[in-house]
Amino acid sequence: MYEYAIAWEWLAFAARWFHVITAIAWIGSSFYFIALDLGLVKRPHLPPGAYGEEWQVHGGGFYHIQKYLVAPAQMPEHLTWFKYESYFTWISGFLMLCIVYYGGADLFLIDRHVLDISPSVAILISLGSLALGWVVYDLLCKSPLGRNTWGLMAVLYIVLVFMAWGYTQLFTGRAAFLHLGAFTATIMSANVFMIIIPNQKIVVADLIAGRVPDPKYGQVAKQRSLHNNYLTLPVIFFMLSNHYPLSFGTQFSWVIAALVFLMGVTIRHWFNTTHARKGRPTWTWIVTVILFILIMWLSTVPKLLTGETDAAAVAPTFQQFAGDPHFPAVKQLVSTRCSMCHAAEPVYEGIVRPPNGVMLENDAEIAAHAREIYIQAGRSHAMPPGNITDITPDERKLLVAWFESAVEGKKQ
């Protein structure tokens, strides 16, 4: 059993490494071509059919790039396709989903206080939501609404916000954000696999056969590429969010997700406008900062919305944490709900070492990790994973009261 757990942990690490590598390749090429496309300049000397050109310098040399909106008059001898970065990013991401969330469904996917379902049902819901997302998105794009790019994107935003809320009603907070990222990434990768590349292949086949390609294939592919462009940054946020419980483990996490999608738009709008040489809209950064501050505010579950008070991020001493009147009850709570994993020799099945090296077996260790306990299990519901040890709302309030009481003692 010990060897199996170690091998599974390394498999998860390998899948994550693979996913990061392929994602860098996909995002890098995507951002590059968006910038290239927006920076093209029309000049009178261009060959027939050429839309624009761009001169670039990199690596000690110069590059002269020309773009054809439909296709060149003659098929080039060698053609480089940009597709495998997308495919392997999705495959590696799905592999991670299987290893971490399906393989550890009871710990990471299911929170029985949110929805009491079996692992098999949770996995089926997960798979079904990813498939349904693509079907709904594709139908919207092919509907009459698809002819209005910005109207379509507004409707898609509503769909994404609904899914953000829906996932929080089904899974753990961590899994909800992960699935929202997977939901969006599935749409993006399917755009490449189902629309963009097939359309390009139709154009290539027409050229080889001596036919004039229909420009509609390029127009449709460009619309899907535009969607991918604006969805990329939110996907990265959701993929990273599992390391930051204040993003996914709080009461207003679905609202935070909605604001993250808006930040993706404002950030990309600045870059797209700049690459198109249409100015530098600094207002987009102002809006982005405001949105991020609003996210930070929502993550603390402020008094205005819940009646709770905010705590200052200061570091009281061990004596203040351990000497606080709440500490005896907190120590009992931690030993009951946390120490089966956070111990030198964990007793929870499948856990062979304390997660992140955090041990909570004595007064000093509990006091040293007070801030993490406060954020992970008090302010958010990130811990225990899937609330596997059934920590109650009153117990979470105890952790909050303990930390904030010690903080107030430090300030005084």
C-alpha positions in Angstrom: 0.0 0.0 0.0 2.8 2.4 0.8 4.5 1.8 -2.5 1.2 2.3 -4.3 0.6 5.6 -2.6 4.1 6.8 -3.6 3.7 5.7 -7.2 0.3 7.4 -7.4 1.8 10.7 -6.0 4.6 10.7 -8.6 2.1 9.9 -11.4 0.1 13.0 -10.3 3.3 15.1 -10.3 4.2 13.8 -13.8 0.7 14.6 -15.2 0.9 18.1 -13.7 4.3 18.7 -15.1 3.2 17.5 -18.5 0.1 19.7 -18.3 2.1 22.8 -17.5 4.5 22.2 -20.3 1.8 21.7 -23.0 -0.2 24.6 -21.6 2.8 26.9 -22.0 3.2 25.8 -25.6 -0.5 26.2 -26.4 -0.9 29.6 -24.7 2.4 30.9 -26.0 1.5 30.1 -29.6 -2.0 31.4 -29.2 -0.9 34.7 -27.8 1.8 35.0 -30.4 -0.6 34.5 -33.3 -3.2 36.9 -31.8 -0.6 39.6 -31.5 0.7 38.8 -35.0 -2.7 38.9 -36.5 -3.6 42.3 -34.9 -0.2 43.8 -35.8 -0.4 43.0 -39.6 0.1 46.0 -41.8 -1.4 46.4 -45.3 1.1 47.6 -47.9 0.7 48.1 -51.7 3.5 45.7 -52.7 1.9 42.6 -51.1 1.2 39.5 -53.3 -2.3 38.9 -54.6 -4.5 37.6 -51.8 -2.2 38.7 -49.0 -4.0 40.6 -46.3 -1.0 42.1 -44.5 2.6 41.6 -43.4 4.7 42.0 -40.3 8.5 42.4 -39.8 9.9 41.0 -36.5 13.3 40.6 -35.0 14.2 37.7 -32.6 17.2 35.6 -31.8 19.6 37.6 -33.9 17.6 37.5 -37.1 14.7 39.1 -38.9 11.4 37.5 -39.9 9.1 38.6 -42.7 5.6 37.3 -42.2 2.6 37.6 -44.6 -0.9 36.5 -44.0 -3.5 35.3 -46.5 -7.1 35.6 -45.4 -8.3 32.7 -47.5 -5.2 31.0 -49.0 -2.2 31.7 -51.2 -2.6 31.0 -54.9 -0.4 27.9 -54.6 0.0 25.5 -51.8 3.4 25.7 -50.1 5.6 22.7 -50.0 5.7 22.6 -46.2 3.0 23.7 -43.9 3.3 23.8 -40.1 0.1 23.1 -38.1 -0.5 24.4 -34.6 -2.8 21.9 -33.0 -1.0 19.3 -30.9 -0.3 21.9 -28.2 -4.0 22.2 -27.6 -4.7 18.5 -27.8 -2.1 17.5 -25.3 -3.0 20.3 -23.0 -6.5 18.9 -22.7 -5.4 15.3 -22.5 -2.9 16.0 -19.8 -5.5 18.1 -17.9 -8.0 15.4 -18.1 -5.4 12.9 -16.9 -4.9 15.1 -13.9 -8.6 15.3 -13.3 -8.8 11.5 -13.3 -5.8 11.0 -11.0 -6.5 13.7 -8.4 -10.2 14.2 -8.4 -11.7 11.0 -9.7 -9.1 8.8 -8.0 -9.6 10.8 -4.8 -13.2 11.6 -5.2 -14.1 11.2 -1.5 -11.4 13.6 -0.5 -11.2 16.2 -3.3 -14.4 15.9 -5.4 -17.3 15.3 -3.0 -18.4 17.4 -0.1 -21.3 15.5 1.4 -22.4 18.7 3.2 -22.9 20.3 -0.3 -24.4 17.2 -2.1 -24.4 13.7 -0.7 -23.6 11.6 -3.7 -21.4 8.6 -4.5 -18.1 8.9 -6.2 -19.4 7.2 -9.4 -22.3 9.6 -9.6 -20.0 12.6 -9.0 -17.7 11.4 -11.8 -20.6 11.0 -14.2 -21.9 14.5 -13.4 -18.4 15.8 -14.0 -18.0 14.1 -17.4 -21.5 15.0 -18.4 -21.0 18.7 -17.6 -17.9 18.9 -19.7 -19.6 17.3 -22.7 -22.8 19.3 -22.3 -20.8 22.5 -22.1 -19.3 22.0 -25.6 -22.7 21.0 -27.1 -24.4 24.1 -25.7 -21.6 26.4 -26.7 -21.3 25.0 -30.2 -25.1 25.3 -30.8 -25.0 28.9 -29.6 -22.2 29.7 -32.1 -24.0 28.1 -35.0 -27.3 29.8 -34.1 -28.4 33.2 -35.5 -26.9 34.7 -32.4 -23.5 33.5 -33.6 -23.5 36.2 -36.3 -23.3 38.9 -33.5 -19.8 38.3 -32.0 -20.2 40.5 -28.9 -23.8 39.5 -28.3 -22.7 35.9 -28.4 -19.9 36.5 -26.0 -22.4 38.2 -23.6 -24.6 35.1 -23.6 -21.6 32.8 -23.2 -20.6 34.9 -20.2 -24.0 34.3 -18.6 -23.6 30.5 -19.3 -20.2 30.6 -17.6 -21.5 32.4 -14.5 -24.3 29.9 -14.3 -21.8 27.0 -14.4 -19.7 28.7 -11.7 -22.7 28.8 -9.4 -23.8 25.3 -10.5 -20.5 23.7 -9.8 -20.5 25.1 -6.2 -23.8 23.4 -5.6 -22.3 20.0 -6.7 -18.7 19.7 -5.6 -16.1 20.9 -3.1 -15.0 24.5 -3.6 -11.7 23.3 -4.9 -13.3 20.9 -7.4 -15.8 23.5 -8.4 -13.1 25.9 -9.6 -11.1 23.1 -11.2 -14.2 22.0 -13.1 -15.0 25.5 -14.2 -11.5 25.7 -15.6 -11.9 22.3 -17.3 -15.3 23.3 -18.6 -13.8 26.4 -20.3 -10.7 24.6 -21.5 -12.8 21.8 -23.0 -14.6 24.4 -25.1 -11.3 26.0 -26.1 -9.6 22.7 -27.1 -12.8 21.5 -28.9 -12.8 24.7 -30.8 -9.4 23.7 -32.2 -10.2 20.1 -32.7 -13.7 20.3 -34.0 -13.8 23.7 -35.8 -10.5 25.5 -36.5 -8.3 22.6 -37.7 -11.1 20.9 -39.8 -11.9 24.3 -41.5 -8.2 24.8 -42.3 -8.1 21.3 -43.7 -11.0 22.0 -46.0 -9.2 25.1 -47.3 -6.0 23.0 -47.9 -8.0 20.3 -49.7 -9.6 22.9 -51.9 -6.2 24.4 -52.8 -4.8 21.0 -53.7 -7.8 20.2 -55.8 -7.5 23.5 -57.6 -10.8 25.0 -56.2 -11.2 28.5 -54.7 -11.7 28.1 -50.9 -14.8 29.5 -49.3 -13.8 32.4 -47.0 -16.5 31.4 -44.5 -14.3 28.7 -43.1 -11.6 31.2 -42.1 -14.2 33.6 -40.7 -15.7 30.9 -38.4 -12.3 29.7 -37.3 -11.3 33.3 -36.5 -14.4 33.8 -34.3 -13.6 30.6 -32.3 -10.0 31.7 -32.0 -11.2 35.1 -30.6 -13.2 33.3 -27.9 -10.2 31.2 -27.0 -8.2 34.4 -26.7 -10.5 35.9 -24.1 -11.0 32.7 -22.1 -7.3 31.8 -21.7 -6.5 34.0 -18.6 -9.5 32.9 -16.6 -8.6 29.2 -17.2 -5.1 29.9 -15.9 -6.6 31.5 -12.8 -8.9 28.5 -12.1 -6.0 26.1 -12.6 -3.9 27.9 -10.0 -6.8 28.5 -7.6 -6.5 25.2 -5.8 -3.4 26.6 -4.1 -5.3 29.6 -2.7 -8.4 28.6 -0.6 -9.7 32.2 -0.3 -10.5 32.1 -4.0 -12.6 28.9 -4.0 -13.5 28.0 -0.4 -15.6 31.0 0.6 -19.3 31.8 0.4 -19.1 34.0 -2.6 -16.7 31.9 -4.7 -19.1 31.8 -7.7 -19.3 35.6 -7.7 -15.4 35.7 -7.6 -15.4 33.4 -10.6 -17.8 35.7 -12.5 -15.4 38.6 -11.8 -12.4 36.6 -12.9 -14.0 36.1 -16.4 -14.4 39.9 -16.6 -10.7 40.4 -15.6 -9.8 38.1 -18.5 -11.6 40.4 -20.9 -10.1 43.6 -19.6 -6.6 42.3 -19.6 -6.8 40.8 -23.0 -8.5 44.0 -24.4 -5.4 46.0 -23.4 -3.0 43.6 -25.1 -5.2 43.2 -28.2 -5.7 47.0 -28.6 -2.0 47.6 -28.1 -1.0 44.9 -30.6 -3.4 46.4 -33.1 -1.7 49.8 -32.7 -4.9 51.4 -31.6 -3.6 53.0 -28.5 -3.0 51.8 -24.9 -6.3 51.8 -23.0 -5.0 52.2 -19.5 -8.6 52.2 -18.2 -8.6 48.5 -18.6 -5.9 48.1 -15.9 -7.8 50.4 -13.6 -10.9 48.2 -14.0 -8.9 45.1 -13.5 -7.4 46.4 -10.2 -10.9 47.4 -9.0 -12.2 43.9 -9.9 -9.3 42.2 -8.1 -9.8 44.4 -5.0 -13.5 43.4 -5.1 -12.5 39.8 -5.3 -10.2 40.2 -2.3 -13.1 41.9 -0.4 -15.6 39.2 -1.2 -13.1 36.4 -0.2 -13.1 37.7 3.4 -16.9 37.4 3.8 -17.1 41.0 5.1 -19.4 42.2 7.8 -21.6 44.1 5.4 -22.7 40.8 3.9 -22.6 38.3 6.7 -22.3 40.2 10.0 -18.7 38.9 10.6 -15.8 41.1 11.3 -12.5 41.3 9.4 -9.2 40.3 11.0 -5.9 42.1 10.5 -3.1 40.0 8.9 -0.6 40.2 11.7 1.4 37.5 13.4 0.8 37.1 17.2 3.3 35.2 19.2 3.0 31.6 20.3 2.1 32.7 23.8 -0.8 34.8 22.5 -2.1 31.9 20.3 -1.6 29.2 22.9 -2.7 31.4 25.8 -5.9 32.6 24.2 -9.1 31.4 26.0 -10.3 29.6 22.8 -7.1 27.5 22.5 -8.1 24.4 24.6 -11.2 24.0 22.5 -9.2 24.7 19.3 -6.6 22.1 20.2 -9.3 19.5 20.8 -10.9 20.4 17.5 -7.6 20.2 15.5 -6.8 16.8 17.1 -10.2 15.5 16.1 -10.6 16.9 12.6 -7.1 17.5 11.3 -4.4 15.4 13.0 -5.2 12.1 11.2 -3.5 13.6 8.2 -1.3 16.4 9.7 0.8 14.1 11.8 4.3 12.6 11.5 2.7 9.3 10.8 -0.8 10.0 9.2 -3.5 7.4 9.8 -5.8 8.4 7.0 -5.8 5.8 4.2 -3.7 6.8 1.2 -1.9 9.6 3.1 1.7 8.6 3.7 3.2 11.9 4.9 1.6 15.1 6.3 0.3 17.3 3.4 2.7 20.1 2.6 4.8 18.9 5.6 2.3 20.5 8.0 2.0 18.7 11.4 -0.6 19.7 14.0 0.2 17.4 16.9 1.2 19.8 19.7 0.6 23.3 21.0 3.7 24.7 19.2 2.7 23.2 15.8 -0.9 24.4 16.0 0.2 27.9 17.0 2.8 28.1 14.3 0.2 27.3 11.6 -2.6 29.4 13.1 -2.9 31.6 10.0 -3.1 28.6 7.7 -5.7 27.0 9.9 -7.7 30.3 10.0 -7.7 30.7 6.2 -8.0 27.0 5.2 -10.6 25.8 7.7 -12.0 29.0 9.3 -12.5 31.6 6.7 -12.7 29.1 3.8 -13.9 25.5 3.5 -10.8 24.3 1.8 -9.9 22.0 4.7 -10.6 19.3 5.5 -10.8 18.3 1.8 -14.4 17.5 1.0 -15.1 18.1 4.7 -14.2 14.4 5.1 -14.0 14.8 8.9 -17.4 16.6 9.1 -16.2 19.8 10.7 -19.3 21.9 11.6 -20.1 25.6 10.9 -19.8 26.3 14.7 -16.3 24.7 14.7 -15.2 26.9 11.9 -16.5 29.9 13.8 -14.4 28.7 16.7 -11.3 28.8 14.6 -12.1 32.2 13.3 -12.8 33.5 16.9 -9.5 32.0 18.2 -7.4 33.6 15.5 -9.1 37.0 15.5 -9.0 37.1 19.3 -5.2 36.5 19.3 -4.8 39.1 16.5 -6.7 41.7 18.6 -4.5 40.8 21.6 -1.4 41.4 19.5 -2.7 44.8 18.4 -3.4 45.8 21.9 
